[in-house]
Structure formats: structure tokens, C-alpha cells
């Protein structure tokens, strides 16, 4: 249970960072922290105490296996996370070239 | 029929791939190929629209048959509701692609544009057709990432800023959704929507259930830009290239936001009264606040973007009224009427908001400005744009005999019959303010005398743009025919039946 709570705290840490940071790169890093906490949650879902890798062994029916589906999901989610992070970084680099700063308070053309 | 369903996803994905490869060697390949592909998809979706009826087509990806009635593969489900959304996605997508042929000449690297365009269409089709929660997430990310890139396509400071804001809020929404999916998997050990429904019907922990519902509502609410979550929408929709704005406002927020919300809350969760009231309140708030934010805008595309929030509020409010009635178990025929009004308005909004954004793009294309104060007297030089935008403005403000009138009328009648007089009155007031704000748009853009001589050499837009706008305006008028009982029964009624009967979806999918 403690692992789940830690994972939720990590999520809230990321959320706090996204809301309070002023630096574009730090916002992106906070977003990645949230992402990782979600992945961790998925990995925890599939874990079973004393389970082994899910390669079925017919000779030993008493064996306990971990749930393979969350692992597959988390792999997919990591690939998606890579795409979102690199897209975000590309936009941040472009923004830096336009404005010459990473400070979000200086970047406010769009209002109203 | 079942075997054709994956084509809606496979064809656009393959087209995106081919455009990147062949477009490198063959000039002009990208634009015509995209248009042909989307025309094919639009025809195919119409074929499905007239042949689906009450049927539900289920395609099992990879041919994994269920074991002991427990689905183990990924399901793609096409029913009366999803076929309508697929239809508007591909139709608006096709017209935007035609429009892009001329419009996109001002940007460099058209190959990337068309490849991202196809990816976005493929992702949205996937979201709508998927019957599996995690698959919805994957397709949602495909379409959302391509829309991030398309919003930033101009790579000027405004576009980049809008895209950054959109990415942060979109990323937040994605992780909330993923968290919700994780919780659902934890509690039910399955990801198939129909199977989750039957797992939840065996009993559940109330607190966890509420937590999952809140996570899903805030995640997809962020994607749908319901009012407390709306901050990204006006920036993103006004900064994107106009055909993309038409897609984002016309279909994107519906396909990945409203559609999934409706699908999950009607067909996956058991409808609870508290949640139904919350959704109705959110809808009403976005309907009212959206229009007040819109009326003060002078940038055409920002004005239209705020109106998207307000019009989506109508849809959410109407569907919410239906949910309240269903959860109480009273007056089922009025609940059906409210849901019908919501879905009808969703279809109409795709037509007229798409058209309005294309008009805004046409104005920007010829005059080079989006500020209403700097334009005027365009009606003489741009008759087609002026006429089509008049039709769209009257549709969105609910003036008879255009389509918006009938859907708003159904929503208001349903609210009155259900006893929500305040909501009905608010819907009327918002409709009047919408009319006022579009009178301002018409007057300043098309009829005021220009105070400078710059507008003398303004010409009408090229043929592909005109073609899209005229077709959209014809669709706007034709959609009023959906109130005719014979047409309504073939198109709208199957969608309402899927939603109004809480068990129909899950039982039908699980026995296939």
C-alpha cells in the first residue's frame, strides 16, 4: 500500500511543479515526473508478491505469475511519453529562439 | 461489413506514411492523395451510416475470440452513435483537405502538414471506433500529438505559445485519463468497455467508483474544453492554420472529448444522479460563460473559438438532462428527446463551426488580418464567402429554417418537458446573445464601409476553398432534414437507443 501512496505523492509533486514553476524546461520536467508516476502505478498494478515472469511452465501448476498486461501497457505508454516529451522540447527550443528566455512570464502574447 | 471497420484507421495511417515517402519525390502528390483518401473514407462512412441501423458491428483485432465469454483481444465497435461521429469526422476532414489545397500554399513543407493531417484523422477514427479503454488512450495520443504539431505549424511566436499551453494542459489530461484507466484495470481486471460494464454491475466500492468517474470527467473534460478546463482552447484554435481550426473546433473536441465522455458515462459507468447533475451544471456553466467571453472578442478566430465552448455547453447540458432523467428512471421518452437534441446539436455544430472557421480562413487569406476592426465591406468583393458565412451565422444563432434552430428547439423543449425551466430560459438567452455576437461579426466583416481604399483589389478566394465552403453551407441547410421523422429514424434513433438503454451496448458486444 505504501508504494501506491508514494506513487500518488509523486503525481502530486509533478502537478505542483507544473502549476508553480516559471521556467519552461522545469514545467516540462514536472510533466515528465507526473508521467513517470503514472507508469509506476501501472507497473505496481501487475505486481504480485512472489510472482515470476509470465512464461507458463506446465510442469509446475503452483507457480504464481505477475500480470503481464500492465507491463505491455506501460511499454506502449512509455513510447507515447517519448513522443510527447520530444514534441514539448522541440516547441520549447523554438520558443527560446523567438523570445530569448525560458521565463513563462515574458511569453504572454495571447490574452483575453 | 465487420472486416471493413479497421480500414477507417489503417487507410489514414498508411496514407500518412506514403505521403512522407512518395511526396518527397513527386511534386503535388500530397494534396491530391490526401483529398482522394479522405473522399474514399467519407463515402465509406456514409455507406456505414445508411446500413448500420440498430446493428452493432464488432471487429476483433488479430482474430482473438473470447474465452468463456471474456474478451481477450482488442475490440473495435461500430454502432449507431459512433457511425455518426465517424461520418462527421471524415466529411469535415475531406472538405478541410480540399480547402487546404489553396490555403496551405503560404506555409513551407506541405508534406509534413498532410502527413500530420492524415494521422489526426486516423487517430480520431480510432478513438471513436475503439471498444477498448487503453486503445482509446493510444489513438487519442496519436491524434493529440499531431494536433500539437499542427497548432504550432506556423512556428511564429503566437503559434508556439498556444501549442505550449495546449501541450501542458493536454499532457495533464492524458495522465489523468491514464490514471483513471489504471484504477479501472485494478478494480475490474479488464479493459474492454462492455466487459467493464458487466464487471461493475456485480457490485463496486462507491468511493473508488466516484474517484474513477471524477478522473475520467476531468481528463476528457480537459480535452473537450468544458468551462473550468477551457483555458487552452481559444489560443490553440485561433493560432492553428484555418483548415486545422475547422477540424479542431468542428470535430476534434467532439471526437476525443464529448464522444468519449458520453460513451463512458452512458455505456460503461452506471449513471448516478450526482454525476448527472454535475455534468449538467458543467454544461450550463460553459454554455453561459463561453458566450459572454465570446462577445467581447475582436479577433474572428478567437470569437469563434469561444463560441465552440458555448455550443459544446448546449450538447453537454442536453445530454446531462437526459442522464438525470435516466438515473431517476422517470420519463424515458423525454430523456431520449434530450439525448437526441444533444447529438443533433453535435452534428450541426460540426457543420456550421467548420464552415465559420473556413470563412475566417478565407477572410484571412485575402485581407491578411483577423481583426474585425480592420476589415469591412467585404460583401461586395467576396460574395461566396459572405453568403456562406451568413448561412453559418444564422445556423449557429438558431434562426429558422437553418439546422441550429431545430437542434436548439429540441434541447429547449426537452428541458421544459423535464421541468428544468431555468435551463430552458438560459438556453434561449444564450442563443440571443450568440445572435448578437454574430450580427457583430457580419456587420464589421462584410457590411461596414471600409475606411481605407486598401480593400479595392480584394478578390474572391480560389476555387478549392470556395468548393469547400459552398458544400459545407449546403450541408448546413440539408441537416435540418434530420427532424423529418423518416430520416431521423434511420440516423438519430439508433444512436439514442444505444445510449438510452444502459445494458444494450455491453450485452450486444459481449455475445459477439
Interface residues (C-beta under 8 A of the other chain):
Chain A: X11 X15 X18 X24 X27 X31 X34 X35 X38 X41 X42 X45 X69 X70 X73 X76 X77 X80 X83 X84 X87 X88 X91 X92 X94 X95 X98 X99 X107 X108 X109 X110 X112
Chain B: X134 X137 X138 X141 X145 X148 X149 X152 X155 X156 X157 X158 X160 X161 X162 X163 X164 X165 X167 X168 X171 X172 X174 X175 X178 X179 X182 X185 X186 X191 X234 X235 X239 X296 X297 X302
